[in-house]
């Protein structure tokens, strides 16, 4: 490397960054009138970069309108439905409230400038692309395989999502979630309710998992980010009796 010129060293640095820190360009504010020109200019300057046009403002507004029951909307979708739309499900229409003119105006603007042009707000696609570019596999640790909830109350559906490297086994995942889970591991169940082998490799077809450990479940206040505890109240007392 001592004989390399500046251009060669710079080339090495960029290759290292691409491999170690893969990057996507999230082009926000595509709801603005001049967004097409800005996107074209960025694409010309970075022709090889992965780009996702987005409108975080539009996504936030759609989610707010969904929460207030003005629209039926699925995050990442290119469609939303109001009470007056012909394609809306009749049962859904019954619970929706009629929006006023101000809300209708904003919704139509989002539909024309964002959803119709780009096939969605791009927020979900940005997250999905970031996961794909890292080559990671999402896996969902749940406590109830019927409701897919992450707490005893039946709420927080698919809250705890972990990104794992391809080839990770069930027992290895338990250790990544929490050391005690791997230490007291008894068994794991897949999305179909059948038990999984501890050396079974996790794939996109079995990435919803419920763990049972040999200690009573203790609630964790850390949610899905840091530590997680056992998923079932299987105690060690039965083992002691034997």
C-alpha positions, 0 to 999 in steps of 0.5 A: 500500500505504500506505493499506492497513489491517492486514487487507489487508496480512495478506491480501497476505502470506498470498497471497504465502506460498500462491504462493511457499511452497505448504504441506501439513499432514502430520498424523503419529501417526494410529496413536494412539487419539485421532487421529480427533478431532485430525484433525477439529479441525485440518480445522475450523480449516484447511478449505482446507489440503491435508492428509495423515494419516500414521504415520511410526512405522508406515512405519518398522516396516513397512520394518523387517519387510520388511527382516527378511523377515517381511512382503511390503510395497511402500512406499505400499501399503495392504496387506502380507502375512505368511507365513500370509496367504491372498493372499500369493504362494506364491513370496513365502511361501517366503522369508518368516519366520513372525512371533512373537506380538509382531510379529503384534500390532503388524502387526495394530494397524497394519493396523487403525488405519492402513492400513485407515482411511487407505489407507496410512501416508501417508509416500509420499503426503506426498512425492507431494503435495509434488511435485504442489503445486509443479508439478514433474516428477520425472526419473530419471538412470540409468547403465543402462537395463536395470537402471535402476541409478545406479552401475556395479555395478548397484545403487541403482535409481532413486536419482538423482531430480531435480525439474524445471520443466515444459518443461525440455529434455534439454540443460537437464537435463544442465546442471542435473545438472552443468555438465560434463555439459552442456559435454561432452554427446554424446547422451541415451537415453530409457527405450526405449533410443532417442536423444533430441533435446537440445531434446526436452522432458522429460515424464512419458513420457520422464523416465528418461534416460541421458546419454553425454558426451565424457569418461570417467566419473569416479565422484562421491561426492556421490550423487544430491544435488549433482553428477553425472557422465557416464553412459557412458565415451565418451572424447574420444580417438576424436574427436581421431583424426578 
